[in-house]
Amino acid sequence: MSTNKKILIISLVLIAGFSITIANLIKIQLFEHDKWESVAKKQTQDREYSKPLRGIIFDRNMKPLAINHFNVSVKVIPKRIKNADSVAFLLASALNSNKEKYLRILEMDTDYEVPLENNIYLENTTLLDEINSDGVIITKSAFRYYPYGKLASQIIGFTKNDKGKTGVEYTYERDLAGKCGMMIMQKDGNGNRRPFQGFRNQFPEPGSNIVLSIDINLQRILEEELEKGIFQSKSKSGKALIVSVKTGEILAMSSYPTYDPNNIKSSDTVGMKNRVITDQFDPGSTFKVITASGVLDKNLAGVNSEINTENGLYEFNGRVLKDEYGSSSMSFRKVIEKSSNIGVAKLSEMLGKNELFRYARNFGIGSYTGLELDGEVKGTLKHPQQFGKGTLQFMAIGYEVSVNLLQMAMVYQCIANSGIMMKPIIIKRLISSSGERINENYPVPVRQVISKKTSKIVTDLLEGVVNNMGTGTEAALEYITVAGKTGTTQFNTGDGYISHIHNSSFIGFYPAENPTVLVAVFLDEIKDEKFFGGLVAAPIFRRISKRLIDYVGIDRINSNDLFNEGYYKHSEDILNVTNLNNEIPDIKGMDLYNAVNILEERNIHFEIDGFSDKNKIPQKKYIVAEYSKRKKEGDIRYVSVKIREINRNEKNVLLKVPDVTGLSIRKAIGKLTSEGYSVEISGSGRVQSQIPEPGTELRQTRKIKLFCKGKKS
């Protein structure tokens, strides 16, 4: 082969190779640029996240209940530090170390990260937070610490892997967690890392702080006396709480057994439950105040009316009621003081099933209280259509109905507060990390359940339970008049009652003439012969109250300013609570069953298109399609309702989740339940967000969780 041919072949090969190379470069630059840029970044860059400080949880007096302890690592990039001497001094002060040791490292001539300290424990990082230099990289590995151990642990909750698992830690995870920071780190060929100059660092945003309504000193009193009382009475467990009568604020709340969030054991699962809101039970005789309130409020009898108590044995509808105190008759007053089952059953017959249901519902039975914690059960309250033979009489004395302890406590709060029921509050306010108030929970009146006159009469009857040789004499206090009621029931297994195991309770408030504080105590599964509420629960109430009075002072108890600062700021709104009952609510889109209950609660007259008999209205298959408001016979409020049928049997049909953000809780629940979804509420006020998000396709059987915040509307 000639030389020219060889040159030609080599040239063609080189040209072809060069062309292929050029083509690949064009392909990479024009068509695969994003792909290879991503590959290059993965090889030379990575993201470094910095966790924010979790918000602190305080009691009402700003005592920290949940704080952050830290393991801290510090790295420096010496060339980027402008004033090495000053930074060395700040680091030494913050880390309790030697300035000269740090200064030698900071004066190194290097542009790479140099470890300074690794995983050292710091209880306080305030000084470290003040170091503001691009050349100092601080990594905090926070862990949660609870200074008071098991005190209020069921309210506060605990965290795992930096996420809240129970209590306030869980319910307010979004507020407490804060937002992570991020830094892009550049790697060179030797693997050294340095901050990428083309990216502006995103610094972590600390979580919000939360102030609870509880007083940790009252919490200690409550937990100590509850535990002591459980052992003395040979009870399996128990629960108790203290409430501010005029504001509805929870001042202390606990159940036993409990747990220490700083030292969690596998056996602590039972103690983690806040049984005050998660457990339901037959209330027994504490429920009798609802029956008595209804009869008095409707003027069906007076406190001196004689009630036929059948010599202690009452047979009706194939069922039997007995009294501990056999008597042919008793006055209304004695019926309550001696807790006569037969007497209260006779009162319920005066009231009737529809009115007993209405008063029970208005007192909050069978409804969520709205407390800002997850896990609350709403109990059970039979609708009059579900009443069987004897249900009226047995419900009147606290059977065939179930409640949680907070619900029953708020019944007595309502009676003590001139008939005005308040929403229970456990979160007083949210505060930003810089100290600004984000949200404030003010006292919220729910409704005027009974008249002020009726509340005074019932309070007088409850005072007699304690002071007139009634069932609650063991609850009496020196110098302060107590009003309260005992309760005793056989233990309900769910399948029936066990006659030799009992639950006992006492709920009371004081001073009776102008109530400030309410204390509720409940003991589970007492196997001792001494099981009556007046013998085991009332003494616990007394011991808690004596220590509470010693703590705050008897003058403050009587002065009516104790724990009531929120009340005075908004007393005008609270005193005008009757306006709430005069409004006709927006019920369009609600499940018919819920709509009817709301109308009955507010004593609004209504008719339903197509159904003349209210007792035969099909409750489960219809929603309110349209309603009109009008007056009939003067000022009587009247609503005409049109309904439409819905089909909830198409289990395989996918529907889009409605958007209820911005709505009030009641409207949101109405909208979701009308379309077949179940609802779980977190927080109070208006809906801020929801899970699953609006537009998500779900089957109707799924649950929607609503996150709410702000003042109730």
NULOLO-108601 format. One line per 2 residues: their letters; for each residue x, z, y of C-alpha. Coordinates in steps of 0.02 Angstrom, whole numbers. Example, Ala and Ser with C-alpha at 12.3 -4.5 7.8 and 13.67 -1.06 7.14 Angstrom:
<kolvos>
AS	615 390 -225 ~ 684 357 -53
</kolvos>
This chain:
<kolvos>
MS	0 0 0 ~ 68 -49 168
TN	108 75 302 ~ -29 9 416
KK	-161 34 283 ~ -101 211 252
IL	-112 248 437 ~ -286 172 444
II	-349 277 298 ~ -275 437 370
SL	-350 396 539 ~ -521 365 463
VL	-511 529 367 ~ -460 624 523
IA	-596 540 626 ~ -726 582 491
GF	-667 762 481 ~ -664 777 669
SI	-839 701 678 ~ -904 823 548
TI	-825 967 644 ~ -901 908 808
AN	-1070 886 723 ~ -1062 1063 653
LI	-1013 1132 821 ~ -1158 1041 903
KI	-1274 1105 766 ~ -1211 1284 788
QL	-1215 1281 977 ~ -1379 1191 1003
FE	-1484 1227 851 ~ -1414 1385 769
HD	-1352 1477 922 ~ -1471 1625 907
KW	-1434 1645 721 ~ -1245 1652 739
ES	-1253 1756 897 ~ -1354 1883 798
VA	-1226 1880 658 ~ -1085 1906 782
KK	-1174 2052 865 ~ -1203 2135 697
QT	-1017 2121 662 ~ -959 2181 832
QD	-1101 2288 901 ~ -1213 2427 841
RE	-1341 2542 919 ~ -1313 2727 939
YS	-1470 2831 965 ~ -1471 3002 1046
KP	-1614 3119 1007 ~ -1704 3205 1151
LR	-1728 3391 1168 ~ -1891 3449 1093
GI	-2009 3536 1214 ~ -2015 3726 1215
IF	-2173 3821 1168 ~ -2212 3976 1274
DR	-2341 4114 1269 ~ -2453 4144 1420
NM	-2318 4253 1501 ~ -2184 4118 1478
KP	-2099 4204 1333 ~ -2020 4067 1224
LA	-2099 4055 1052 ~ -2013 3896 990
IN	-1843 3844 1058 ~ -1698 3728 1015
HF	-1533 3783 942 ~ -1397 3653 932
NV	-1251 3587 836 ~ -1153 3485 964
SV	-1024 3346 943 ~ -923 3283 1093
KV	-822 3122 1106 ~ -729 3058 1259
IP	-663 2890 1320 ~ -515 2948 1425
KR	-490 2790 1530 ~ -670 2797 1593
IK	-657 2976 1656 ~ -618 2978 1842
NA	-583 3163 1868 ~ -504 3228 1708
DS	-467 3403 1776 ~ -646 3434 1834
VA	-723 3365 1673 ~ -603 3470 1567
FL	-656 3626 1661 ~ -842 3588 1637
LA	-818 3552 1452 ~ -719 3710 1425
SA	-851 3814 1513 ~ -994 3734 1416
LN	-907 3743 1246 ~ -822 3912 1270
SN	-652 3836 1238 ~ -482 3805 1320
KE	-471 3689 1470 ~ -290 3637 1440
KY	-330 3583 1262 ~ -464 3464 1327
LR	-360 3405 1477 ~ -220 3340 1363
IL	-346 3229 1275 ~ -434 3172 1434
EM	-268 3115 1510 ~ -230 3000 1362
DT	-207 2815 1405 ~ -340 2744 1290
DY	-504 2652 1308 ~ -573 2707 1140
EV	-679 2854 1083 ~ -581 3011 1045
PL	-668 3157 955 ~ -663 3318 1055
EN	-775 3436 956 ~ -880 3407 801
NI	-1038 3502 750 ~ -1009 3665 842
YL	-1155 3785 864 ~ -1220 3814 1041
EN	-1371 3921 1080 ~ -1375 3866 1262
TT	-1329 3689 1316 ~ -1375 3705 1500
LL	-1195 3685 1561 ~ -1169 3539 1444
DE	-1321 3453 1518 ~ -1240 3461 1691
IN	-1092 3353 1639 ~ -1131 3179 1706
SD	-986 3064 1663 ~ -990 2894 1579
GV	-834 2940 1483 ~ -912 3090 1396
II	-1023 3058 1245 ~ -1123 3211 1192
TK	-1222 3210 1030 ~ -1341 3355 1002
SA	-1407 3391 830 ~ -1552 3507 869
FR	-1641 3623 750 ~ -1795 3723 788
YY	-1786 3911 802 ~ -1929 4035 819
PY	-1872 4195 909 ~ -2020 4300 849
GK	-2009 4248 666 ~ -2178 4256 580
LA	-2273 4310 736 ~ -2398 4174 783
SQ	-2317 4058 657 ~ -2484 3987 599
II	-2525 3939 779 ~ -2353 3873 825
GF	-2318 3786 659 ~ -2148 3721 606
TK	-2044 3561 603 ~ -1957 3466 465
ND	-1835 3325 499 ~ -1870 3347 685
KG	-2057 3316 664 ~ -2198 3442 679
KT	-2284 3480 514 ~ -2414 3611 558
GV	-2492 3700 706 ~ -2453 3656 886
EY	-2291 3575 829 ~ -2393 3447 731
TY	-2545 3424 844 ~ -2437 3398 1000
ER	-2295 3303 915 ~ -2303 3161 1040
DL	-2287 3277 1189 ~ -2154 3391 1116
AG	-2043 3255 1039 ~ -1990 3162 1196
KC	-1909 2989 1190 ~ -1744 2941 1109
GM	-1598 2872 1210 ~ -1495 2721 1157
MI	-1318 2655 1186 ~ -1246 2487 1128
MQ	-1072 2514 1054 ~ -942 2372 1045
KD	-821 2361 898 ~ -652 2273 907
GN	-554 2195 763 ~ -480 2365 719
GN	-651 2448 705 ~ -633 2549 864
RR	-796 2579 956 ~ -829 2585 1143
PF	-987 2574 1249 ~ -1039 2394 1283
QG	-1018 2361 1469 ~ -1159 2234 1478
FR	-1294 2360 1430 ~ -1366 2497 1539
NQ	-1378 2655 1436 ~ -1551 2726 1402
FP	-1540 2914 1415 ~ -1654 3023 1307
EP	-1810 3096 1390 ~ -1841 3278 1342
GS	-2010 3326 1271 ~ -2142 3417 1371
NI	-2155 3607 1364 ~ -2317 3688 1309
VL	-2388 3854 1370 ~ -2509 3937 1249
SI	-2649 4056 1294 ~ -2588 4190 1173
DI	-2496 4348 1224 ~ -2357 4380 1099
NL	-2374 4569 1120 ~ -2558 4562 1075
QR	-2513 4446 933 ~ -2395 4578 864
IL	-2530 4712 876 ~ -2657 4600 789
EE	-2542 4551 646 ~ -2477 4726 614
EL	-2649 4806 609 ~ -2725 4666 506
EK	-2590 4678 374 ~ -2605 4868 370
GI	-2794 4857 352 ~ -2784 4731 211
FQ	-2674 4845 107 ~ -2779 4998 144
SK	-2941 4911 94 ~ -2865 4825 -59
SK	-2915 4655 8 ~ -2839 4494 -53
SG	-2819 4424 123 ~ -2893 4431 297
KA	-2901 4354 470 ~ -2928 4413 648
LI	-2923 4354 828 ~ -2936 4416 1007
VS	-3030 4313 1137 ~ -3048 4324 1326
VK	-3237 4336 1349 ~ -3253 4245 1515
TG	-3127 4104 1488 ~ -3135 4075 1301
EI	-2945 4087 1290 ~ -2872 4141 1123
LA	-2760 4290 1159 ~ -2705 4318 979
MS	-2752 4240 812 ~ -2685 4261 636
SY	-2725 4268 452 ~ -2636 4358 312
PT	-2533 4313 213 ~ -2422 4225 339
YD	-2244 4156 337 ~ -2079 4151 433
PN	-2041 3973 496 ~ -1856 4017 510
NI	-1848 4053 324 ~ -1976 3946 233
KS	-1995 3973 46 ~ -2089 3869 -82
SD	-2215 4011 -100 ~ -2261 4004 85
TV	-2387 3862 70 ~ -2535 3982 69
GM	-2471 4077 220 ~ -2453 3918 324
KN	-2641 3893 338 ~ -2725 3959 494
RV	-2874 4028 399 ~ -2963 4076 558
IT	-3010 3893 576 ~ -2976 3815 405
DQ	-3081 3930 293 ~ -3270 3939 291
FD	-3373 4082 223 ~ -3547 4157 222
PG	-3554 4259 383 ~ -3677 4388 318
ST	-3747 4513 442 ~ -3641 4455 590
FK	-3756 4303 590 ~ -3908 4414 622
VI	-3875 4413 810 ~ -3922 4228 812
TA	-4092 4265 735 ~ -4119 4414 850
SG	-4066 4313 1003 ~ -4189 4174 962
VL	-4335 4294 940 ~ -4297 4385 1103
DK	-4262 4224 1199 ~ -4431 4154 1146
NL	-4519 4320 1187 ~ -4587 4332 1010
AG	-4550 4519 999 ~ -4474 4662 1100
VN	-4341 4789 1056 ~ -4475 4920 1022
SE	-4585 4808 915 ~ -4619 4878 742
IN	-4561 4769 597 ~ -4633 4790 422
TE	-4481 4821 310 ~ -4579 4835 147
NG	-4504 5003 92 ~ -4337 4919 61
LY	-4395 4785 -63 ~ -4464 4616 -8
EF	-4521 4484 -133 ~ -4564 4309 -68
NG	-4562 4132 -138 ~ -4491 4196 -302
RV	-4342 4279 -214 ~ -4300 4460 -174
LK	-4219 4548 -26 ~ -4163 4730 -27
DE	-4112 4854 108 ~ -3985 4994 95
YG	-4104 5100 199 ~ -4277 5093 120
SS	-4413 5111 252 ~ -4592 5054 273
SM	-4557 4995 450 ~ -4424 4997 584
SF	-4417 4956 768 ~ -4329 4794 815
RK	-4187 4902 883 ~ -4166 4997 719
VI	-4173 4835 619 ~ -4014 4779 708
EK	-3930 4950 714 ~ -3958 4979 527
SS	-3933 4795 485 ~ -4096 4780 391
NI	-4101 4620 288 ~ -4289 4631 268
GV	-4318 4665 453 ~ -4214 4514 506
AK	-4300 4405 374 ~ -4467 4453 452
LS	-4398 4409 624 ~ -4348 4237 559
EM	-4526 4208 502 ~ -4581 4236 681
LG	-4450 4113 742 ~ -4478 3975 613
KN	-4356 3855 533 ~ -4346 3729 675
EL	-4307 3860 806 ~ -4184 3954 695
FR	-4093 3790 666 ~ -4094 3749 852
YA	-4023 3917 905 ~ -3892 3914 767
RN	-3840 3739 820 ~ -3834 3788 1004
FG	-3724 3936 959 ~ -3602 3811 881
IG	-3640 3836 697 ~ -3608 3678 597
SY	-3505 3601 739 ~ -3321 3596 781
TG	-3271 3718 917 ~ -3152 3594 997
LE	-2998 3705 981 ~ -2839 3605 1012
LD	-2772 3626 834 ~ -2791 3517 680
GE	-2873 3576 521 ~ -3032 3657 584
VK	-3183 3652 468 ~ -3354 3643 548
GT	-3445 3739 411 ~ -3619 3697 352
LK	-3788 3715 434 ~ -3940 3650 342
HP	-4061 3542 439 ~ -4242 3603 426
QQ	-4278 3453 314 ~ -4153 3527 190
FG	-4228 3702 187 ~ -4286 3762 17
KG	-4394 3910 -30 ~ -4319 4062 53
TL	-4186 3967 152 ~ -4261 4026 317
QF	-4252 4210 271 ~ -4081 4203 188
MA	-4002 4098 326 ~ -4067 4224 452
IG	-3961 4360 369 ~ -3806 4250 349
YE	-3824 4167 179 ~ -3850 3982 139
VS	-3744 3945 292 ~ -3555 3940 312
VN	-3443 3963 463 ~ -3262 3990 511
LL	-3211 4150 599 ~ -3180 4065 766
QM	-3358 3998 767 ~ -3431 4171 740
AM	-3315 4246 870 ~ -3378 4118 997
VY	-3558 4165 956 ~ -3519 4342 1014
QC	-3417 4278 1161 ~ -3574 4185 1216
IA	-3681 4342 1203 ~ -3551 4444 1298
NS	-3537 4309 1432 ~ -3717 4311 1496
GI	-3769 4181 1367 ~ -3640 4052 1422
MM	-3537 3982 1279 ~ -3358 3934 1325
KP	-3247 3810 1238 ~ -3106 3905 1149
II	-2934 3869 1223 ~ -2763 3892 1143
IK	-2664 3771 1256 ~ -2656 3828 1437
RL	-2546 3690 1507 ~ -2416 3556 1475
IS	-2260 3557 1584 ~ -2131 3418 1600
SS	-1947 3456 1567 ~ -1922 3457 1756
GE	-2055 3591 1779 ~ -2201 3484 1841
RI	-2374 3520 1772 ~ -2436 3374 1668
NE	-2602 3445 1613 ~ -2697 3607 1639
NY	-2836 3670 1526 ~ -2962 3762 1634
PV	-3108 3862 1565 ~ -3242 3743 1504
PV	-3424 3800 1487 ~ -3512 3715 1341
RQ	-3693 3765 1368 ~ -3811 3905 1417
VI	-3872 3956 1244 ~ -3983 4103 1288
SK	-4040 4175 1453 ~ -3939 4307 1544
KT	-4083 4428 1516 ~ -4080 4397 1328
SK	-3891 4419 1321 ~ -3906 4589 1406
IV	-4039 4646 1282 ~ -3939 4587 1131
TD	-3782 4671 1201 ~ -3881 4832 1217
LL	-3936 4816 1034 ~ -3755 4786 980
EG	-3700 4938 1080 ~ -3825 5038 977
VV	-3744 4974 816 ~ -3586 5068 867
NN	-3654 5216 964 ~ -3826 5257 893
MG	-3775 5301 716 ~ -3785 5119 665
TG	-3673 5030 540 ~ -3527 5011 662
TE	-3487 5190 715 ~ -3307 5173 652
AA	-3276 5045 790 ~ -3310 5167 933
LE	-3176 5193 1067 ~ -3144 5336 1186
YI	-3191 5305 1368 ~ -3246 5125 1335
TV	-3415 5070 1266 ~ -3408 4945 1122
AG	-3544 4822 1071 ~ -3526 4742 900
KT	-3595 4703 729 ~ -3541 4732 550
GT	-3553 4605 410 ~ -3542 4623 220
TQ	-3572 4487 89 ~ -3541 4461 -94
FN	-3395 4344 -128 ~ -3451 4163 -142
TG	-3349 4062 -268 ~ -3439 3901 -225
DG	-3532 3907 -389 ~ -3615 4075 -360
YI	-3588 4254 -301 ~ -3485 4392 -382
SH	-3573 4558 -359 ~ -3418 4670 -374
IH	-3309 4573 -249 ~ -3354 4575 -64
NS	-3306 4504 105 ~ -3323 4616 257
SF	-3314 4591 444 ~ -3336 4666 615
IG	-3350 4573 780 ~ -3360 4671 942
FY	-3324 4665 1128 ~ -3296 4786 1272
PA	-3331 4859 1396 ~ -3511 4829 1344
EN	-3576 4839 1524 ~ -3455 4703 1585
PT	-3363 4627 1436 ~ -3183 4570 1451
VL	-3109 4564 1276 ~ -3179 4517 1105
VA	-3099 4561 938 ~ -3154 4488 770
VF	-3094 4549 599 ~ -3133 4477 427
LD	-3072 4538 257 ~ -3078 4430 100
EI	-3111 4481 -79 ~ -3118 4671 -70
KD	-3120 4745 -245 ~ -3129 4926 -192
EK	-3292 5026 -197 ~ -3273 5054 -11
FF	-3314 4878 49 ~ -3442 4884 188
GG	-3392 4804 353 ~ -3424 4966 446
LV	-3303 5059 332 ~ -3158 4936 316
AA	-3165 4805 454 ~ -3228 4915 597
PI	-3079 5035 586 ~ -2959 4887 601
FR	-3055 4831 755 ~ -3036 5006 828
RI	-2848 5017 796 ~ -2816 4844 869
SK	-2921 4888 1022 ~ -2837 5057 1052
RL	-2666 4976 1052 ~ -2728 4833 1162
ID	-2796 4957 1289 ~ -2632 5056 1286
YV	-2539 4893 1318 ~ -2640 4827 1465
GI	-2706 4992 1533 ~ -2884 5055 1537
DR	-2902 5020 1724 ~ -2870 4834 1696
IN	-2994 4830 1553 ~ -3127 4900 1669
SN	-3077 4801 1823 ~ -3135 4635 1750
DL	-2979 4539 1805 ~ -2890 4546 1637
FN	-2847 4372 1570 ~ -2976 4297 1687
EG	-2870 4206 1817 ~ -2939 4038 1758
YY	-3116 4103 1770 ~ -3105 4145 1954
KH	-3030 3975 1997 ~ -3178 3886 1920
SE	-3317 4016 1924 ~ -3433 3902 2022
DI	-3428 3770 1885 ~ -3454 3901 1751
LN	-3599 3986 1839 ~ -3683 3816 1861
VT	-3671 3783 1674 ~ -3860 3765 1663
NL	-3838 3594 1741 ~ -3760 3539 1577
NN	-3921 3572 1487 ~ -4024 3472 1611
EI	-3932 3308 1580 ~ -4002 3182 1457
PD	-3849 3125 1358 ~ -3799 2946 1322
IK	-3848 2927 1139 ~ -3842 2738 1121
GM	-3740 2688 969 ~ -3748 2862 892
DL	-3797 2893 713 ~ -3982 2940 721
YN	-3949 3106 633 ~ -3823 3158 766
AV	-3931 3094 908 ~ -4084 3192 851
NI	-3979 3351 835 ~ -3913 3331 1012
LE	-4087 3301 1083 ~ -4154 3454 991
ER	-4008 3561 1050 ~ -4049 3521 1231
NI	-4236 3545 1205 ~ -4271 3364 1252
HF	-4436 3294 1191 ~ -4420 3125 1103
EI	-4511 2996 1001 ~ -4434 2866 885
DG	-4504 2692 882 ~ -4591 2656 717
FS	-4596 2836 655 ~ -4736 2952 709
DK	-4683 3098 599 ~ -4515 3171 653
NK	-4496 3260 486 ~ -4495 3093 394
IP	-4367 3002 500 ~ -4234 2919 390
QK	-4077 3000 458 ~ -3932 2914 371
KY	-3967 2727 385 ~ -4006 2705 568
IV	-3917 2710 736 ~ -3988 2719 912
AE	-4000 2541 976 ~ -4088 2579 1139
YS	-4165 2727 1228 ~ -4260 2754 1389
KR	-4279 2912 1494 ~ -4442 2959 1575
KK	-4543 3111 1626 ~ -4700 3170 1543
EG	-4815 3310 1598 ~ -4720 3360 1752
DI	-4537 3404 1731 ~ -4526 3398 1542
RY	-4378 3287 1494 ~ -4430 3149 1377
VS	-4337 3010 1284 ~ -4404 2859 1192
VK	-4284 2793 1059 ~ -4273 2625 974
IR	-4165 2613 818 ~ -4090 2484 703
EI	-4045 2491 520 ~ -3863 2479 465
NR	-3790 2433 296 ~ -3650 2544 235
NE	-3648 2485 55 ~ -3538 2332 78
KN	-3377 2420 25 ~ -3268 2263 19
VL	-3311 2202 193 ~ -3168 2216 319
LK	-3216 2264 496 ~ -3112 2279 653
VP	-3087 2457 718 ~ -3178 2478 885
DV	-3082 2525 1042 ~ -3138 2699 1099
TG	-2989 2742 1212 ~ -3046 2813 1378
LS	-3211 2875 1309 ~ -3266 3056 1299
IR	-3254 3135 1126 ~ -3442 3134 1102
KA	-3461 2949 1148 ~ -3311 2902 1040
IG	-3380 2996 890 ~ -3550 2916 916
KL	-3478 2742 923 ~ -3367 2762 769
TS	-3490 2856 659 ~ -3626 2730 700
EG	-3515 2597 621 ~ -3480 2699 467
YS	-3309 2775 504 ~ -3266 2958 485
VE	-3177 3040 632 ~ -3038 3169 652
IS	-3005 3243 825 ~ -2839 3303 895
GS	-2844 3387 1066 ~ -2987 3386 1192
GR	-3047 3286 1340 ~ -3049 3096 1339
VQ	-2975 2985 1202 ~ -2797 2935 1248
SQ	-2753 2841 1088 ~ -2815 2812 912
IP	-2747 2781 738 ~ -2772 2649 670
EP	-2759 2550 831 ~ -2908 2451 899
GT	-2933 2286 811 ~ -2856 2343 647
EL	-2957 2278 500 ~ -3019 2420 390
RQ	-3156 2456 267 ~ -3293 2568 335
TR	-3244 2714 224 ~ -3081 2744 317
KI	-3048 2887 439 ~ -3004 2859 622
KL	-2896 2991 708 ~ -2922 3014 895
FC	-2791 3091 1009 ~ -2873 3168 1162
KG	-2807 3247 1320 ~ -2870 3305 1488
KK	-3020 3399 1552 ~ -3176 3388 1449
S	-3305 3267 1514
</kolvos>
